[in-house]
């Protein structure tokens, strides 16, 4: 077992001071920090295996290709996918969703068809579907949340019609911190033959994911939220669907043959990986996932996260000036990610004051404007915790938040 302080030793940036105060980093839902194993893997790739992939027969190219394809197999294992070719590398969850929206849309969506999203989605899981619907003259339908942030699953069946082509849903909301009942959603959709895309940008961080167990058709996540280098991301797709989808982009590597009379496409996953890939950053997913799985499986770290969650949740819930959003009936479905407003104080003013105290957290709409409209706010504060955060940091945060509120009110 590993204590949070032992884990923190792997993250040099956590020793940073901000305005003379020790850094308390609580913006993990936006971007996690990097352990030394990840930065070392990046530097090693740059210094010893920096070459284009798949194309040349020299040693550097072979080493770079091996590292890249070994990473694919590691991600396959992490997600429990059936085949390595079901793993497509992208620049992040946003790129992965856009890939599906374009390619799946070209193959399966036409005029009068429907796509379903939820009211709790990140912009990245709304706008690509809006663009698809505009392009195809299809309709975007929305599954609402209730006042506590729970998806109104009972309404899903009535949203689905014979024209519904796909549903897109977040595994865990980046605003509400609630784990959605993805398996139930998949079952309901599959009863009507509707595929499901799951945005796992937060889900893959906080939960063990097995895509075959979920039976989702697509699952996406970003590397930069789970300790890996930025510019890395993953699309999992069932092989039959990926085979049926046309390429998203054209260029080198995604082709089998090129003639002026017409071209043919590479086998999966190459068909969706046009051009020079993120040679040096993609292999950082291996040490990142290794550490993430160690964290998820460590009883002491899990107990620390649970203690922090209950402490912060209780503090926000009982504070006379604070309204907390994301209040599931079962707190077990809540992760240590908290969004809230303070009566009489603007979220950005509070964030600026807390920054001067060394606390980094998010303020604003969290790229979820429709959800903000549903809540009736222009923005919120968000504190999101990672396994390397300590109870001492949580207590310091609540103390400083109270002090900031006193300064403004």
ABEGO torsion letter per residue (X at the ends): XBBAAAAAAABAAAABBBGGBBBBBAAAAABBBBBAAAAAAAAAAAAAABBBBGABABAAAAAAAAAAAAAAAAAAAAAGBABAAABBBBAEAAAAAAAAAAAAAAAABBBGBBBBBBAABBAAAAAAAAAAAAAAGBBBBBBBBBAAGBBBAAAAAAABBAABABBBBBABBAAAGBBBBAAAAAAAAAAAGBBBBBBAAAAAAABBBBAAAAGBABBBBBAAAAGBBBGBBBBBBBAAAAAABBBABBEBGABABBBAAEBBBBBOAAAABBEBBBAAAAAAAAAAAAAAAAAAABAAAAAAAAAAAAAAAAAAAABAABBBBGBBABAAABBBBBBBBBBGBBAAAAAAAAAAAGBBBBBEAGGBAAAAAAAGBAEBBBBBBBAABBAAAAAAAAAAAAAAAAAAX
